[in-house]
Amino acid sequence: MDFALQVGGSVLGAIAYIGALTSLTLRAAYFSFLAPFRGEKFRFNAAVSQAMEAGVRALPILSLITFFIGLILALQAAYELKRFGAMNFVASAVALSMTRELGPLITAIIVIGRSGSAFAAEIGTMRVSEEIDALETMAINPVSFLVSPKFMAMIVMLPCLTIWANFMGILGGALFGVLQADFTWQRYMQASLDALFMRDITTGLIKSFMFGVTITAVGCLEGLLTAGGAEQVGRSTTRAVVVSIFLVILVDLIFTMLFFFLGGH
């Protein structure tokens, strides 16, 4: 009986949490896209600053990691394909793996570590130091002031980062292809382009857009739910990272299944 109560409580808690995420996302979308047309000010400069932090400053580590992942993919693919005399398919395997799946997913995980945790820590610190209460006292909506610029920055920058991650992964595969699989740079890149259809790229970009929404919602909600002292800020930050990774994987699964059944592949 106790076990059933625990399971039921956990399910109800998860449903309530998803509801809170959805509500926060809808409010952030309203303040980002509709409110400016109704005379409410959008913090454009803050959104640009967040885009620089979440996007541009993530490029070095993202480039390094995705380049090596592309190289690893090429090595693993070649290990099997060599047995069948099909080394010319290495470029196709790397390009499809990066654009459909690994590019968006690795980008999202890196952004969670850099920005999702930062969102939770920033807003959580403001919550425990009563700065958010001060905003509400001045009739400033915390979602409009804090969440909306982050929301806009993430949904713009995550697809851009994903495109760059795809390119760096393919470039990593090309290094192996040129050194070990008798490709030239031009032939490898052409083989990668020939293997890709527009749907392969767009499905990855749609996933990355949804990842951006998920990461922002979880990071900001965990910050807003922070209560207590500085110790709770650390716990909220940790929880934001863990929950974000879980939900990103879940969103990835849902959209992969959706694209599979709708696209017939």
Secondary structure, 3 states (H helix, E strand, C coil): CHHHHHHHHHHHHHHHHHHHHHHHHHHHHHHHHHHHHHCCCCCHHHHHHHHHHHCHHHHHHHHHHHHHHHHHHHHHHHHHHHHHCCHHHHHHHHHHHHHHHHHHHHHHHHHHHHHHHHHHHHHHHHHHCCHHHHHHHCCCCHHHHHHHHHHHHHHHHHHHHHHHHHHHHHHHHHHHHHHHCCCCHHHHHHHHHHHCCHHHHHHHHHHHHHHHHHHHHHHHHHHHCCCCCHHHHHHHHHHHHHHHHHHHHHHHHHHHHHHHHHHCC
